[in-house]
Amino acid sequence: MKQVTCILIGVGLRGGYVYSQYALDHPNEFKVVAVAEPDPERREAFSKKHNIPHGMQFESYKEILTRDKIADCAMICTQDRMHYEPVVMALEKGYHVLCEKPMSPDKEEIIKMGMMAKQYDRILSVCHVLRYSPFFSKIKSLLDEKKIGQLMTIQHIEEVGYWHHAHSFVRGNWRNEKESSPMILQKCCHDMDILLWLADSSCKKINSFGRLTYFSEENAPEGAPEYCMDGCSHRDECPFYAPRFYLEHSKAVEDGLVYAVTDNADSEHILYALKKGPYGRCVFHSDNTVVDHQTVEIEFENQVTASFLMTAFTNQCARRIRLMGTKGEIKGDMEAGIIEVTEFVNGTNEVIKLHTPTKGHSGSDMSMMKDFVRMVGEGKKGKTNADISVESHLMALAAEESRVNEAVVNFKQYTRTNVE
């Protein structure tokens, strides 16, 4: 396979530090040859790391995508509401595309992107990385082998983690639905995609409940200031006290969250950034609007039913699942890398322990990049394509419509559109 060349649009944590790492780890397979990023410091730092010459560094995606095609593919890693135009321009220009999830918070834009990938015969791969994890790959193979007979029911939970929710969805870039997208789309489109994949059937009906209950002004402790470092008297008993997390919690550095606060992750720069920066705000005095807990009930066309729960109020970031079939059941803990299979007839209980990397969605990120590079280099299909991603995104949006309108959504009716 030839070396695949790429342009990167958006040097955020995912594009700049995660997906592009594949080029540094596997330079014979993948190379980033140009970058578009409005922040000059991020653009220059990324270019230095990847040896990108000055003439191939751009401030905006329009600058790079109005030029002649200069690479095999494009990674679109901008914010949620900034994917549509660069994805369309890249497809029209002849690039295969890797698009960060979610594709868009707009139903028509999602459908159009899927249609354009077909029209131009391009790969449009969305970063539904969980399909590539050893954990869900093994569960899928067990289902395909009919290890538990015919699948009937799925129960799935995403434990967001109290600290991760505070970082990303109360203080961070995904806190406000109008600026990003609904929680069920931005955070849980991974999970809608996994449920669609495991059920192996299209969605028929969907119902959802959820609220922003805790992280709001009315729950602020008496006298709590706007910023944690403005002399908060509740800091010792508050689990969301910002300096404690960014200076002491292992995940702050391990997951790269501290680099959203400041590019220089020493204590002096962190404390300075927390004084008046967004990540130093009191979690009860922010402008967040996304839910902090939500449930979704799904009926698929093949009569499999699924129940999904997302909650901020957990100690770990974890995904746990239970699949019930006519001949047995499967229980799994993704972060622990443990799958338990029980068969009804003989009562046997098999415990499968997987090697699960601690970083990158339990190893999913790099597996996804390997598959995408292979798809582009060899022109072959991978584990996900635009059609599947469109459907799972629309499931998330249908769930949000159900939650807001307090009504069961007929999925076929919801997905009808006049888009041409």
C-alpha positions as CSV (number, residue, x, y, z in Angstrom):
1,M,0.0,0.0,0.0
2,K,1.3,3.5,-0.9
3,Q,1.8,6.2,1.7
4,V,-1.6,8.0,2.1
5,T,-1.3,11.8,2.3
6,C,-3.7,14.0,4.2
7,I,-4.7,17.6,5.0
8,L,-5.9,18.4,8.5
9,I,-8.6,21.0,9.1
10,G,-8.9,22.0,12.7
11,V,-6.0,21.5,15.2
12,G,-8.1,20.6,18.3
13,L,-7.5,17.8,20.8
14,R,-8.9,15.1,18.5
15,G,-7.4,16.2,15.2
16,G,-4.2,17.7,16.4
17,Y,-3.2,15.3,19.2
18,V,-5.1,12.0,18.6
19,Y,-5.9,11.2,14.9
20,S,-2.8,12.9,13.5
21,Q,-0.6,10.9,15.9
22,Y,-1.0,8.0,13.5
23,A,1.2,9.8,11.0
24,L,4.0,10.1,13.5
25,D,3.7,6.5,14.6
26,H,3.4,5.1,11.1
27,P,5.2,7.5,8.7
28,N,5.5,4.9,6.0
29,E,1.7,4.7,5.8
30,F,0.3,8.1,6.5
31,K,1.6,11.7,6.3
32,V,-0.1,15.1,7.0
33,V,1.1,17.5,4.3
34,A,-1.0,20.6,5.0
35,V,-3.0,22.1,7.9
36,A,-5.7,24.8,8.3
37,E,-6.1,26.3,11.7
38,P,-7.0,29.9,12.7
39,D,-5.0,29.9,15.9
40,P,-1.4,30.7,14.9
41,E,0.2,29.1,17.9
42,R,-1.6,25.8,17.4
43,R,-1.0,25.9,13.6
44,E,2.7,26.6,14.0
45,A,3.2,24.0,16.8
46,F,1.4,21.3,14.8
47,S,3.4,22.2,11.6
48,K,6.7,22.0,13.4
49,K,5.8,18.5,14.8
50,H,4.8,17.2,11.3
51,N,7.4,19.1,9.3
52,I,4.8,21.0,7.3
53,P,6.4,23.9,5.3
54,H,5.1,27.4,5.7
55,G,3.5,27.4,2.3
56,M,1.2,24.5,3.3
57,Q,0.0,26.2,6.5
58,F,-3.4,28.0,6.2
59,E,-5.7,30.0,8.5
60,S,-9.0,28.7,7.1
61,Y,-10.4,25.6,5.4
62,K,-11.6,27.8,2.5
63,E,-8.0,28.8,1.7
64,I,-6.9,25.2,1.5
65,L,-10.0,23.7,-0.2
66,T,-10.2,26.3,-3.0
67,R,-6.7,25.3,-4.2
68,D,-6.1,22.3,-6.4
69,K,-6.2,19.0,-4.6
70,I,-2.9,18.4,-2.8
71,A,-3.5,15.1,-0.9
72,D,-5.5,11.9,-0.9
73,C,-7.8,12.6,2.0
74,A,-8.9,15.3,4.5
75,M,-9.5,15.1,8.2
76,I,-12.3,17.5,9.2
77,C,-11.9,18.1,12.9
78,T,-13.6,21.5,13.5
79,Q,-16.3,22.1,16.0
80,D,-19.8,20.4,15.7
81,R,-21.5,23.2,13.7
82,M,-18.5,23.7,11.4
83,H,-18.3,20.3,9.7
84,Y,-20.8,20.6,6.8
85,E,-19.2,23.2,4.5
86,P,-15.6,21.8,4.6
87,V,-16.8,18.2,4.2
88,V,-18.8,19.2,1.1
89,M,-16.0,21.2,-0.3
90,A,-13.5,18.4,0.3
91,L,-15.8,15.8,-1.3
92,E,-16.3,18.1,-4.4
93,K,-12.6,18.7,-4.7
94,G,-11.9,14.9,-4.8
95,Y,-10.7,14.2,-1.3
96,H,-11.8,11.2,0.7
97,V,-12.9,12.4,4.1
98,L,-12.6,11.5,7.8
99,C,-15.1,13.6,9.7
100,E,-15.1,14.0,13.5
101,K,-18.4,13.2,15.1
102,P,-21.1,14.5,15.1
103,M,-21.4,15.1,11.4
104,S,-23.8,18.0,12.1
105,P,-26.6,18.9,14.5
106,D,-28.8,19.6,11.4
107,K,-30.8,16.7,9.9
108,E,-30.7,18.0,6.4
109,E,-27.0,18.6,6.5
110,I,-26.4,15.1,7.7
111,I,-28.5,13.6,4.9
112,K,-26.8,15.8,2.3
113,M,-23.3,14.8,3.3
114,G,-24.3,11.1,3.0
115,M,-25.8,11.8,-0.5
116,M,-22.7,13.7,-1.7
117,A,-20.4,10.9,-0.6
118,K,-22.4,8.6,-2.9
119,Q,-22.6,11.2,-5.7
120,Y,-18.9,11.8,-5.8
121,D,-18.0,8.1,-5.0
122,R,-15.8,9.2,-2.1
123,I,-15.1,7.6,1.3
124,L,-16.8,9.5,4.0
125,S,-15.9,7.9,7.3
126,V,-17.2,9.3,10.6
127,C,-15.2,8.9,13.8
128,H,-17.5,6.3,15.4
129,V,-14.4,4.8,17.0
130,L,-16.2,2.3,19.3
131,R,-16.8,-0.1,16.5
132,Y,-13.0,-0.5,16.3
133,S,-12.5,-1.4,20.0
134,P,-11.5,-4.9,20.9
135,F,-14.5,-4.9,23.3
136,F,-17.3,-4.2,20.9
137,S,-15.7,-6.1,18.1
138,K,-15.7,-9.2,20.3
139,I,-19.3,-8.7,21.3
140,K,-20.3,-8.3,17.6
141,S,-18.5,-11.5,16.7
142,L,-20.2,-13.4,19.6
143,L,-23.6,-12.2,18.3
144,D,-22.8,-13.2,14.7
145,E,-21.8,-16.6,16.0
146,K,-25.3,-16.9,17.7
147,K,-23.5,-17.5,20.9
148,I,-26.6,-16.4,22.8
149,G,-29.1,-17.4,20.1
150,Q,-31.4,-14.7,18.7
151,L,-30.7,-11.3,20.3
152,M,-33.8,-9.9,22.0
153,T,-32.8,-7.0,24.3
154,I,-29.9,-4.6,24.9
155,Q,-29.2,-2.6,28.0
156,H,-26.4,-0.1,27.7
157,I,-25.1,2.6,30.0
158,E,-22.6,5.4,29.4
159,E,-21.1,6.7,32.6
160,V,-19.7,10.1,31.6
161,G,-17.9,10.7,34.9
162,Y,-18.6,13.7,37.1
163,W,-15.2,15.4,36.3
164,H,-15.4,14.7,32.6
165,H,-18.9,16.1,32.4
166,A,-17.9,19.3,34.3
167,H,-14.9,19.7,32.0
168,S,-16.6,19.2,28.6
169,F,-20.3,19.7,29.1
170,V,-20.5,22.4,31.8
171,R,-17.4,24.5,31.3
172,G,-16.1,23.3,27.9
173,N,-16.9,23.6,24.2
174,W,-19.9,21.3,24.3
175,R,-21.7,22.9,27.2
176,N,-24.2,24.9,25.2
177,E,-26.5,23.2,22.7
178,K,-26.9,26.3,20.5
179,E,-23.1,26.6,20.1
180,S,-22.5,22.8,19.6
181,S,-25.3,20.2,19.6
182,P,-27.5,18.2,22.0
183,M,-25.8,15.9,24.4
184,I,-27.4,12.8,22.9
185,L,-25.8,13.7,19.6
186,Q,-22.4,15.1,20.5
187,K,-21.5,12.6,23.3
188,C,-23.8,9.6,22.6
189,C,-23.9,9.3,18.8
190,H,-21.1,6.7,19.5
191,D,-23.6,4.7,21.5
192,M,-26.5,5.1,19.1
193,D,-24.1,3.8,16.4
194,I,-23.1,0.8,18.6
195,L,-26.7,-0.1,19.3
196,L,-27.6,0.1,15.6
197,W,-24.6,-2.1,14.8
198,L,-25.3,-4.7,17.4
199,A,-29.0,-4.9,16.8
200,D,-28.2,-5.3,13.0
201,S,-31.5,-3.7,12.0
202,S,-32.9,-0.2,11.3
203,C,-34.6,1.8,14.0
204,K,-38.4,1.7,14.1
205,K,-39.4,3.8,17.1
206,I,-37.5,5.9,19.6
207,N,-38.5,7.5,22.9
208,S,-36.4,9.6,25.3
209,F,-36.4,11.4,28.7
210,G,-33.8,13.6,30.3
211,R,-33.1,17.0,31.8
212,L,-30.4,19.5,32.9
213,T,-31.2,19.1,36.6
214,Y,-28.1,19.7,38.7
215,F,-25.6,22.0,37.0
216,S,-27.8,25.2,37.3
217,E,-27.9,28.4,39.2
218,E,-30.6,27.2,41.7
219,N,-28.2,24.6,43.0
220,A,-25.3,26.9,43.7
221,P,-24.1,26.8,47.3
222,E,-24.7,30.0,49.2
223,G,-22.1,32.6,48.4
224,A,-20.5,30.6,45.6
225,P,-18.5,33.0,43.4
226,E,-18.6,33.0,39.6
227,Y,-15.1,31.5,39.5
228,C,-13.6,28.8,41.7
229,M,-10.5,30.9,42.5
230,D,-12.5,33.9,43.7
231,G,-12.3,32.7,47.3
232,C,-15.0,30.0,47.2
233,S,-15.7,28.9,50.8
234,H,-17.1,25.5,49.5
235,R,-13.9,24.4,47.8
236,D,-13.0,21.6,50.3
237,E,-16.3,19.8,49.9
238,C,-17.0,20.6,46.2
239,P,-16.1,17.7,43.8
240,F,-16.1,20.2,40.9
241,Y,-13.5,22.7,42.3
242,A,-11.4,23.4,39.2
243,P,-7.9,23.8,40.6
244,R,-8.1,20.4,42.4
245,F,-9.0,18.6,39.2
246,Y,-6.6,20.2,36.8
247,L,-3.7,20.1,39.2
248,E,-4.3,16.8,41.0
249,H,-6.6,14.4,39.0
250,S,-4.6,11.9,37.0
251,K,-7.1,12.1,34.1
252,A,-6.5,15.8,33.6
253,V,-3.1,15.1,32.0
254,E,-3.7,11.4,30.9
255,D,-6.7,12.3,28.8
256,G,-5.2,15.7,27.6
257,L,-8.0,17.7,29.2
258,V,-5.6,20.2,30.8
259,Y,-4.4,21.2,27.3
260,A,-7.9,22.6,26.7
261,V,-7.2,25.0,29.6
262,T,-3.7,26.0,28.5
263,D,-1.0,24.9,26.0
264,N,1.6,25.1,28.8
265,A,0.5,22.6,31.4
266,D,2.6,23.7,34.4
267,S,0.9,24.8,37.6
268,E,1.6,28.5,37.0
269,H,-0.1,28.6,33.6
270,I,-3.0,26.4,34.8
271,L,-3.8,28.6,37.8
272,Y,-3.5,31.8,35.7
273,A,-5.9,30.3,33.0
274,L,-8.4,29.2,35.7
275,K,-8.7,32.7,37.2
276,K,-10.9,34.1,34.5
277,G,-11.0,31.4,31.8
278,P,-14.0,29.2,31.1
279,Y,-12.5,26.1,32.8
280,G,-12.3,28.0,36.1
281,R,-16.0,28.9,36.2
282,C,-18.2,27.6,39.0
283,V,-20.2,24.7,37.5
284,F,-23.4,26.3,38.9
285,H,-22.7,29.7,37.2
286,S,-21.9,28.6,33.7
287,D,-24.0,29.1,30.5
288,N,-24.4,25.3,30.0
289,T,-27.7,24.1,28.5
290,V,-27.1,20.4,27.7
291,V,-28.7,17.7,29.8
292,D,-26.8,16.0,32.6
293,H,-28.8,12.7,32.5
294,Q,-30.9,11.1,29.8
295,T,-32.5,7.8,28.9
296,V,-33.4,6.4,25.4
297,E,-35.7,3.5,24.5
298,I,-35.5,2.0,21.0
299,E,-37.4,-0.5,19.1
300,F,-35.7,-1.9,16.0
301,E,-37.4,-3.2,12.8
302,N,-36.3,-6.8,13.8
303,Q,-38.1,-6.4,17.1
304,V,-34.9,-6.1,19.2
305,T,-35.4,-3.5,21.9
306,A,-32.7,-1.4,23.5
307,S,-32.5,0.7,26.6
308,F,-29.7,3.4,26.9
309,L,-28.8,5.5,29.9
310,M,-26.3,8.4,29.9
311,T,-25.5,10.1,33.3
312,A,-22.9,12.6,34.5
313,F,-23.1,11.3,38.0
314,T,-20.5,8.6,38.1
315,N,-16.9,8.3,39.3
316,Q,-15.6,6.7,36.2
317,C,-15.9,7.3,32.5
318,A,-17.1,3.9,31.5
319,R,-19.4,1.9,29.2
320,R,-21.2,-1.2,30.4
321,I,-23.6,-3.4,28.4
322,R,-25.8,-6.4,28.8
323,L,-27.2,-8.3,25.8
324,M,-30.0,-10.9,26.3
325,G,-30.7,-13.6,23.8
326,T,-32.9,-16.7,23.4
327,K,-30.1,-19.0,24.4
328,G,-28.0,-16.9,26.8
329,E,-26.7,-13.5,27.8
330,I,-23.6,-11.3,27.5
331,K,-22.4,-8.8,30.1
332,G,-19.6,-6.5,29.4
333,D,-17.4,-3.7,30.9
334,M,-15.5,-1.9,28.2
335,E,-13.0,-0.1,30.4
336,A,-12.2,-3.3,32.4
337,G,-12.0,-5.3,29.1
338,I,-14.2,-8.0,30.5
339,I,-17.0,-9.9,28.7
340,E,-19.0,-12.6,30.5
341,V,-21.0,-15.1,28.4
342,T,-23.7,-17.3,30.1
343,E,-25.5,-20.1,28.2
344,F,-28.9,-21.2,29.4
345,V,-28.9,-24.9,28.5
346,N,-25.8,-26.0,30.4
347,G,-25.4,-23.0,32.6
348,T,-21.8,-22.5,31.5
349,N,-20.2,-19.2,32.3
350,E,-17.3,-18.0,30.2
351,V,-15.2,-14.9,31.1
352,I,-13.3,-13.3,28.3
353,K,-10.5,-10.9,29.3
354,L,-9.3,-8.5,26.6
355,H,-6.2,-6.4,26.3
356,T,-7.6,-2.9,26.6
357,P,-5.3,0.1,26.1
358,T,-6.0,2.8,28.7
359,K,-6.0,5.6,26.2
360,G,-7.8,6.5,23.0
361,H,-11.3,5.1,23.7
362,S,-9.7,1.8,24.8
363,G,-7.5,1.6,21.7
364,S,-10.3,2.4,19.3
365,D,-8.9,5.7,18.0
366,M,-5.7,4.1,16.4
367,S,-7.7,1.1,15.1
368,M,-10.1,3.5,13.4
369,M,-7.2,5.4,11.9
370,K,-5.6,2.2,10.6
371,D,-8.8,1.2,8.9
372,F,-9.3,4.6,7.4
373,V,-5.8,4.7,6.0
374,R,-6.3,1.2,4.6
375,M,-9.6,2.2,3.0
376,V,-8.1,5.2,1.3
377,G,-4.9,3.4,0.3
378,E,-6.6,0.2,-1.0
379,G,-10.0,1.6,-2.0
380,K,-11.8,-0.9,0.2
381,K,-14.7,-0.5,2.6
382,G,-14.2,-0.5,6.4
383,K,-16.4,-1.1,9.4
384,T,-18.4,2.1,8.9
385,N,-19.6,4.1,6.0
386,A,-21.6,7.2,5.4
387,D,-25.0,5.4,5.2
388,I,-24.7,3.8,8.6
389,S,-23.3,7.0,10.2
390,V,-26.2,9.0,8.8
391,E,-28.8,6.6,10.3
392,S,-27.2,6.5,13.8
393,H,-26.9,10.3,13.8
394,L,-30.6,10.6,12.8
395,M,-31.4,8.2,15.7
396,A,-29.7,10.7,18.1
397,L,-31.6,13.6,16.7
398,A,-34.9,11.7,16.8
399,A,-34.2,10.9,20.5
400,E,-33.7,14.6,21.2
401,E,-37.0,15.4,19.4
402,S,-38.7,12.8,21.5
403,R,-37.2,14.2,24.7
404,V,-38.1,17.8,23.9
405,N,-41.7,17.0,22.6
406,E,-42.4,14.3,25.2
407,A,-43.6,11.9,22.4
408,V,-42.6,8.6,20.8
409,V,-40.9,9.2,17.4
410,N,-41.7,7.1,14.4
411,F,-38.2,6.9,12.8
412,K,-39.3,6.4,9.2
413,Q,-41.5,9.4,9.3
414,Y,-38.8,11.5,11.1
415,T,-36.2,10.7,8.4
416,R,-38.4,11.7,5.5
417,T,-37.0,14.8,3.8
418,N,-37.2,16.9,0.7
419,V,-33.4,17.0,0.4
420,E,-32.4,16.4,-3.2
